[in-house]
Amino acid sequence: MKLELYYAPKTCALVPYVALTEAGAEFTVHNMNSRSGQLKTPEYLRLNPKHKVPVLVIDGEPLTENVAIQIWIHRNFPQARLLTADPKLEIKAISLMAWFASTIHPHLTPNARPENYCDLPDSAEAVKRVGNKLLFEDFRIADGLLAGREFFLGHFTTPDAYFFWCFRRAVTFKLDLSPFTHCMAHYERLQQRPSIQKVLAHEKAVDAEFARTLQPLN
């Protein structure tokens, strides 16, 4: 089986990178510069017309959308228990990932691209303020789910990796996340996990390469 992951630094492509690493899968990484227009080239749009990452190409067939990719990895590498071996908890894991993908992830975007939500002059701060109100509601729920737990479902699963990316993105926006003590503890704990350290080291190297050859990433 040939696996190719299309990845860009700081994006949620971190999640399948971690999952594939946890599964012990052999995969090739194609590093994409999401700030340079590379995701909108004709070549990439043929692969994914949604001009997004991640894309996991499986024996030449592209699979998009993080939730679907995580389910595929889990089914093909069940020994890694990435969505647990318990069918009831598996559904809960998928529910968590769907929430992260459909709710928390979009509530992060106003901080990075407020112009996507309102193009009126001087509207950026208002867009961020409203988006962060929704985001903090999400984090309050997640904080309750993590109270007294190391992981969302008893052991490390891909929902943990997805939430790590979400919370890390919020950290990069320099938001006041101090009220979410359980989320912060989860974030700090996962930073020590070898699969997370591997992708963060990869990101650092790719960022440095892009800075040398293309425009720097913010």
N, C-alpha and C positions, 0 to 999 in steps of 0.2 A: 504494500500500500504506500503510495506517495502522497505526503501531506505537505502543503505549502500555506503558510500563514502570511497574509498581507497585514502589516503592522505599521502604526505610526506612534511616535513618542507622545506620552501624556494622554493618549486616547484610551477608550475602553477595550482596545485590542490587547491591553495588558491581561484581560481576563482569560481568553483562550490560550495565550502564551503560558500563563500560570497553569491552567488545566492540563495542557499537553505535557508540560514539564512534570507535573505531579503524576501523570499517567505513565511516564517513562516512554512517551512516543518519540519517534524520530521525525523531525519536521524541519523544513527549510523556511527561513524568515526572509520576506521581502520587505525592506524598510522603505516606507513611503513618507515624503515630506508633505504633511497636510496643509502647511502654510505656503507652499510654493505653487499650488495649482496642480500638483501631480495627480491628485485624485479625480481631476476633471479632464484628463487627457483622453483622446479617443481610445487608446489602448486600455486604459483602466476602466473606462465606461463600458467597454465591451464585456469586461469581467464583472463589474457591478455598476449598473446604470444609476444606482442611488448615490454614487460617489462617496461612499463611506468605507471605513474600516471598523471591525475586522472582516476579512473574507478568508475562509478556510477552503482551499482547493483540494479536493479529495479525488485522486486519480484523474485529474483534469476537469472535474466538475466543481464549480464554485458553490459554496454554501454561505449565505449571509445571515445576519441577525444573531446577536450574542446568545439569546436563549436557545435558539435552534442549534447553534454550534455546540453549546455546553451539553445539550441532550445527546447530540451525536457522539461527542467524546465519551460521555458516560456509558452509552450503549456499546461502544466499541472497545472500551477499556474498563470493564465493570470491576476489575480487581482493585482499581484505585478508589472505589466508593465515592466518586466525586459528587453524586447526588444521593448517596447512601444506598444501602442494600435493602432497606425496608420500603416496600411499595407505598405505605402511607406517608412516610417521611419524604419519599421521592416527590410526591405531589406537592408537599409543603415546600420543598426546595425549589421546585419549578415556580410555585406561587411567589416565593420571595424574589427570585430572579426577574419574574415578570413585573413585580412592583418596582424593583430597582430600575429596570429598563424603561418602563412606561411612565413612571412618576418621578423618582428621585433624579434620574439622569436628565430629563428635560428641565427640571427645576434648577439644575446646575448651569445650564446653558446661558441664561440671561447675564451671568457674570462674565462669560467669555465673549458673547456676541449679542449684546443688548439690541443692536440694530436689526436683528432678526425678528424682534418682537414689536418694535415701534421705531419709525423713521422720522418722527417729529424732532425738531431741533431741541437740544438740551434735555432729551428724554431718558438718556442712558441711566442716570442715577435712580430715577423713579422705577424704571424697569427692573434694575437690580434689587431695589428695596422690596418690591412686590414679590419677585422671584424668591428672594431669600426668606421672606415670611413663610412661603409655602415649603421651602427647603427645610427650614427649622422645624416645622410641624412634622415633616418626614423623619428628621433626626430624633425628635422626641419619641416617636413611635419605635424607631430602631433601638434607641437607648433602653427603652423598656424591655424589648425583646432580648437584649444582651445582658440585662441585669442578672448577676450571679452566674453567668455563662462565659466560657472561653470562646465558643463558636455558636452560630445560630442553631445548629442541629446536633449538638453533642460531640461531633468531631469535625475536622476541617472538611468543608465542601465548597463547590464553586460559588454558591451564594456568598460565602465569606470573601472570596477573591473579588467578586463584583462589588460588594459593599466597601471593601478596602479601596478599590479604585474610586468609588463615589466620594468617600470621606477624604481621601487624599486630594482629590480635585478641589474639594472645598477648602482644604488646608492651603493649597496654592493660591487661593483667592484671598487669603489673609482675613478670613471671617473669624468672628469670635465664637469658637466652638467649645469654650470652657464649660458650658452647662451640660454637655453631652459626655459625661465622664466614662460611661461604659463603652460608647462608640470610640472615644479616644484611646481607651485601654486596648480595645480590639485592634485598632489601627496600629498602635505601637507594638503589640504582640505579633501581628502578622508581618511587620517589617523584619522580624528576625527569622522568618520562615525561609529556607533555602530557595524555594521556587520564586518567592517574591524578590529576594535579593538578586537572583539571577536576572530577572526581567528588568529590575531597576539598574543593574550594572549595564545591561544591554542598552537601555534607554540613554544612559549617560554617554556611552560610547557613540551611539547614533546621533545624539544631539551635537556632540563635539564634531563629528564628521560633517553634519549638515552645516554647522557654523563655518567650517573651513571651505566648503564647496558651494554652498547656496546661502540664502539669507538666514540669519539666526532665527531660532524659534523663541517665542515668548513663553 
